Amino acid sequence: MANSWRRRALRSLLAFAALLALVVAFVAMSSQRRLQRDYALKIEVGAPDPALAEQGRHLARSRGCMDCHGGDLAGKIVLDEMPFGRIVGDNLTRMPPGHENASVHERMFRALRHGVDLDSRPLLMMPSQEYAHFSAREIEAISAYVSTLKPIDHGLPQSALGPLGRALLAFGKLDDGFVSAEKIDHDAPTMAAPPPVGTIEYGHHLARLCTGCHRADYAGGPMPHAPDKKPAANLTPHGLAGWSERDFIVAMRTGKRPDGTGIDGSVMPWRAVGTADDEELKSLWMFLRSLPPVERSTNAKL
């Protein structure tokens, strides 16, 4: 009887080991297929106009590039939490190994418009879903600015997804924006230039950068990519009731709400947004005020 029990236990153990091996193989193959997918994009862009470099510097600061790539754009460790993974904002002052003679403009266009690198492989945690609407002129301006930077090397490690991160990716448990290239319409036309500043249309153009946290309706709610943080604020007139245009601009410049409380800068990038000029922020406010009020039970204040 003891031998029979041992045989059953051994069979159960072997079955479990076989199942575990299948799961590990599935995770490895599924995650690798998504991480190494070749989007086979053919990008043809010319050298950026050097006269756009100052505009590009402004865009790089105010559109959040420095939050992940560092103040000098030489790269930054954004996340280092194994066994989930390590995410490093790329060094934009140097071209990646094997592409030393590649076009800076092509690199920026691929990353911002398509969420891929120079090999057409997807970038991790690059919020290209929000940047894909950038106009050709804006991308050219950022490229012109990056082209002026002196090469810097901080000796940062490479991004790497650990076993937990790969498992979550394989089973579809990561935020959609983690591999943004999968969610972008790569065939959509790119607008030549942004709408005129000072219009609701420009405010909408700028506000699309907010959708990653505040959602497509701008009414906020829980953030899938930051479940440990407070829900994103409601930016519709319901959530910003009682705010004035001046209140909004001051909040973006100082990180202080009208009641004097502070805005969590680790989640809401007010420091970057606050470097936008007054006309840009006024355009953004105009657009937010034009939205239909939305009430959501999980609303948090900005």
C-alpha positions in Angstrom: 0.0 0.0 0.0 2.9 2.4 0.8 4.4 1.6 -2.6 1.1 2.4 -4.3 0.9 5.7 -2.5 4.4 6.6 -3.5 3.7 5.7 -7.1 0.6 8.0 -7.1 2.6 10.8 -5.5 5.4 10.4 -8.1 2.9 10.4 -10.9 1.3 13.6 -9.5 4.7 15.2 -9.1 5.7 14.3 -12.7 2.3 15.6 -14.0 2.8 18.9 -12.1 6.4 19.2 -13.4 5.2 18.6 -17.0 2.4 21.2 -16.6 4.9 23.7 -15.1 7.3 23.1 -18.0 4.4 23.8 -20.4 3.5 27.0 -18.6 7.1 28.2 -18.6 7.5 27.4 -22.3 4.3 29.3 -23.1 5.3 32.3 -21.1 8.8 32.3 -22.8 7.5 32.0 -26.3 4.4 34.3 -25.9 6.3 37.1 -24.3 9.3 36.8 -26.7 6.9 36.9 -29.7 5.5 40.2 -28.5 8.8 41.7 -27.3 10.6 40.8 -30.6 7.8 41.4 -33.1 9.1 43.0 -36.3 6.8 45.7 -37.4 8.8 46.0 -40.6 8.2 49.8 -40.9 9.9 51.7 -43.6 10.5 55.2 -42.5 11.9 57.9 -44.8 12.6 61.3 -43.2 15.2 63.9 -44.1 17.6 65.8 -41.8 15.7 68.0 -39.4 15.8 71.8 -39.8 18.3 73.1 -37.3 16.1 76.3 -36.9 13.5 74.1 -35.1 15.9 73.1 -32.3 14.7 75.7 -29.8 11.1 74.6 -30.4 12.2 71.0 -29.9 13.9 71.9 -26.6 10.6 73.4 -25.4 8.6 70.3 -26.6 11.1 67.9 -24.9 10.7 69.7 -21.6 6.9 70.3 -21.7 5.8 67.0 -23.2 7.5 64.9 -20.6 10.5 63.4 -22.4 12.8 64.3 -19.5 10.7 62.5 -17.0 11.9 59.1 -18.4 15.0 60.0 -20.3 16.5 62.4 -17.7 17.1 66.1 -17.6 20.0 65.7 -20.0 18.2 63.1 -22.1 21.1 60.7 -21.5 18.8 58.1 -20.0 17.4 57.2 -16.7 16.4 54.1 -14.7 12.6 54.4 -14.6 11.8 51.1 -12.8 14.0 48.5 -11.2 11.9 45.9 -9.5 12.9 42.4 -10.3 11.5 39.8 -10.8 9.0 42.1 -12.6 11.6 43.9 -14.6 14.0 46.8 -15.1 12.9 49.7 -17.4 15.5 52.2 -18.5 14.7 55.3 -20.5 17.0 55.2 -23.5 20.0 57.5 -23.8 18.9 59.9 -26.6 22.3 61.7 -26.8 23.9 58.6 -28.3 22.7 56.3 -31.0 22.2 52.7 -29.9 24.9 50.1 -30.7 24.9 49.0 -34.3 23.1 52.2 -35.4 25.9 54.8 -34.8 25.3 56.3 -38.2 21.6 56.1 -38.2 19.3 59.2 -38.5 18.3 60.9 -35.3 15.2 62.1 -37.0 14.2 58.5 -38.0 14.9 57.3 -34.5 12.6 59.9 -33.0 9.9 59.4 -35.6 9.9 55.6 -35.0 9.7 56.0 -31.2 7.2 58.8 -31.0 4.9 58.0 -33.9 5.2 54.1 -33.9 6.6 53.0 -30.5 9.4 51.0 -32.1 13.2 51.2 -32.2 15.5 51.4 -35.3 15.1 47.7 -35.8 11.2 48.0 -35.8 11.0 46.2 -32.5 8.6 47.5 -29.8 9.8 49.8 -27.1 8.7 49.0 -23.5 6.7 51.5 -21.5 7.2 54.1 -24.2 3.8 56.0 -24.1 3.7 56.3 -27.9 -0.1 55.8 -27.9 -0.2 59.4 -26.5 2.6 60.7 -28.7 1.5 59.0 -32.0 -0.7 62.1 -32.8 2.3 64.4 -32.9 2.6 66.3 -36.1 5.6 65.8 -38.5 6.8 69.3 -37.6 6.8 68.6 -33.8 8.8 65.4 -34.3 11.2 67.2 -36.6 11.6 69.9 -33.9 12.4 67.4 -31.2 14.8 65.6 -33.6 16.5 69.0 -34.3 17.0 69.6 -30.6 18.3 66.0 -29.9 20.8 66.4 -32.7 22.4 69.3 -30.9 23.1 67.4 -27.7 26.6 66.4 -26.8 27.0 62.6 -26.4 26.9 61.5 -22.7 27.3 58.0 -21.3 26.0 57.3 -17.7 26.8 53.6 -18.0 23.1 52.6 -17.5 22.0 49.0 -17.8 19.7 47.7 -20.5 15.9 47.3 -20.0 15.0 43.7 -19.1 11.7 42.1 -18.4 12.0 39.5 -15.6 10.0 36.3 -15.2 7.1 37.9 -13.4 6.9 40.6 -16.0 7.0 38.1 -18.8 4.3 36.0 -17.2 2.0 39.1 -16.8 2.7 40.1 -20.4 2.0 36.5 -21.7 -1.3 36.3 -19.9 -2.4 39.8 -20.9 -2.3 41.3 -17.4 -0.1 44.3 -18.2 -1.5 47.7 -19.1 -2.2 48.0 -22.8 0.3 50.9 -23.0 3.2 48.7 -21.9 3.8 47.7 -25.5 2.2 50.7 -27.1 3.2 49.6 -30.7 0.5 47.0 -30.5 -2.2 49.6 -30.0 -1.1 52.2 -32.6 -2.6 52.5 -36.1 0.7 52.5 -38.0 -1.0 53.3 -41.3 -2.8 56.4 -40.1 -1.5 59.6 -41.8 0.7 62.0 -39.8 -0.5 65.6 -39.8 2.0 68.1 -41.1 1.7 70.6 -38.3 -0.3 71.1 -35.1 -3.4 73.3 -34.9 -2.9 77.0 -34.1 -2.0 77.7 -30.5 -4.8 79.5 -28.7 -7.6 77.3 -30.1 -9.7 74.5 -28.6 -8.3 72.3 -31.3 -4.7 72.9 -30.1 -5.9 72.3 -26.5 -7.3 68.9 -27.7 -4.0 68.2 -29.5 -2.1 68.8 -26.2 -4.7 67.0 -24.0 -4.2 63.8 -25.9 -1.0 63.4 -23.9 -3.2 63.1 -20.8 -5.3 60.2 -21.9 -2.9 57.5 -20.6 -3.9 58.3 -17.0 -7.1 60.4 -17.3 -8.7 58.2 -20.0 -10.2 59.0 -23.3 -13.1 60.9 -21.7 -10.7 62.8 -19.4 -12.8 61.8 -16.4 -10.0 59.8 -14.7 -10.3 56.7 -12.6 -8.0 53.9 -11.4 -4.8 53.7 -13.3 -4.0 50.1 -14.5 -0.2 50.9 -14.7 -0.2 52.4 -11.2 -2.7 50.5 -9.1 -1.0 51.5 -5.9 -1.5 55.2 -6.6 -4.7 57.3 -6.2 -7.1 57.3 -9.2 -6.4 59.9 -11.9 -8.3 63.1 -11.5 -11.5 64.1 -13.3 -10.5 66.8 -15.7 -14.0 67.4 -17.1 -16.0 70.5 -15.8 -17.4 68.1 -13.1 -14.0 67.4 -11.6 -12.7 71.0 -12.0 -15.8 72.7 -10.8 -14.9 76.0 -9.1 -11.5 76.2 -10.9 -10.7 79.2 -13.0 -8.2 79.4 -15.9 -5.8 81.2 -13.5 -6.2 78.4 -10.9 -5.3 75.8 -13.5 -2.2 77.6 -14.8 -1.0 78.3 -11.3 -1.5 74.6 -10.4 0.5 73.5 -13.4 3.3 76.0 -12.6 3.5 75.4 -8.8 2.0 72.0 -8.1 -0.5 73.7 -5.8 -4.3 73.4 -6.0 -6.5 76.5 -5.3 -7.0 75.2 -1.8 -3.3 75.2 -1.2 -2.8 71.4 -1.2 -0.1 69.8 -3.2 -0.3 67.8 -6.4 1.6 64.5 -6.3 4.4 65.1 -8.8 5.4 61.4 -8.9 2.1 60.7 -10.7 0.9 64.0 -12.2 3.8 65.5 -14.2 2.9 69.1 -13.4 6.6 70.1 -13.5 6.8 69.2 -17.2 3.3 70.5 -18.1 4.1 73.7 -16.2 6.9 74.5 -18.6 4.4 75.0 -21.4 3.8 78.6 -22.2 0.7 80.5 -21.1 -1.0 80.3 -24.5 -0.6 76.5 -24.6 -2.0 76.1 -21.1 -4.9 78.4 -21.9 -5.6 76.3 -25.0 -5.6 73.2 -22.8 -7.9 74.8 -20.3 -10.3 75.9 -23.1 -10.5 72.3 -24.3 -11.1 70.9 -20.9 -13.9 73.4 -20.2 -15.5 72.4 -23.5 -15.9 68.7 -22.4 -19.2 67.4 -21.2 -19.2 67.0 -17.4 -18.7 63.3 -16.4 -19.2 62.0 -12.9 -17.3 58.9 -11.8 -17.5 57.3 -8.4 -13.7 56.9 -8.1 -13.0 60.6 -9.0 -10.0 62.1 -7.3 -9.1 65.8 -7.4 -6.3 67.1 -9.6 
